[in-house]
Amino acid sequence: MKRFLLPILGILSALWAGYSVARTAPRRHSTNPPAAAPVSDFSATVAAVGLIEANSENIAIGTPLSSVVSAVFVRVGQDVKEGDPLFELDTRQLRADLAVARRSLEVARSRVRVANATLADLQNKLDRALNLTDKRALSEEEAAHRGLAVETARAQLTEAQAEASQAEAQVHSVETEIERSTVRAPLEGEVLQVKLHVGEYAPAAVTANPLILLGGLRPLNVRVDVDEHEAWRVKAGASAIAHLRGDSSLKTPLQFVRFEPYVVPKKSLTGDSTERVDTRVLQVIYRIERQDLPLFVGQQMDVFIDASRPAGS
């Protein structure tokens, strides 16, 4: 009996191991995707990914001056017209400089008046001396001296006028800086992002995040990245259809606008480590025809471009 014990234990162990492996093995279940994949409506097509943008392109609003923000006049989603104020910088130092410049202008204008009066007085004395009936009453040396005094007064008047003009220019310069401290909308559009608040420092430099993002949204455009290897298949004016990510049944025809003639390196749109970014793309701008779709700037769309050849070609 003992000689059968070990074989029996071995067989039981093998059966248990087989059962354990079968029980813990992963099971594959068929799953349906959350949304059906988009399908091209063209017989020959170039598939690409598009990014929705404003028809004016997305305009990153900056500031010409570096200062602390004292007021923000807009909010996200607000419609603005060209020239509407967006935000204002702290202008207390500039207004103090303006007061000093205006006082300097007043002093310069007073010097002009004094120099003008002095010239008029000396010119009058010279004219009376030259018009004397008795020429012996005024020596040639005295006449020359009075003439030189008039020329000196005239030069001093010119200098005072130049100083006044400089003071006026300084006032105008400070007033311009105050005007530039209020940043205004360069065009009619909608505020897409606001990344600054009262009390924050706004640098007059390119930043990773724009202070305010603005764009015209009627209608929207889509910037399509076409792989450089298929760029030759895309013709100007070619029809295209874009499908909404998440629901491919929502689609819209696209109207060709233009090529961006400079081929650029592809940017990672999804952030997926498997996405190819070691290539270059031709960017094609299309206008979205349907205005009733729930679309937002920055959203991705699956785009199919008609690459079929015309009949007879």
Protein Blocks (a to p, Z undefined) as FASTA:
>chain_A
ZZmmmmmmmmmmmmmmmmmmmmmpccddddddfbdcdddfbfbdcddddddddfkopadd
ddfbdcddfbdfbdehiacdehiafbdcdfklmmmmmmmmmmmmmmmmmmmmmmmmmmmm
mmmmmmmmmmpfblmlpcfklmmmmmmmmmmmmmmmmmmmmmmmmmmmmmmmmmmmmmmm
pccdfbdcddfbdcbdehiacddbddfbdfbdcddfbdcdddddddfklmmmpcghiacd
dddehiakbccddddfbdcfbacddddfklpakbcckbccdddddddfblkbccdehiac
dddddfbdcehZZ
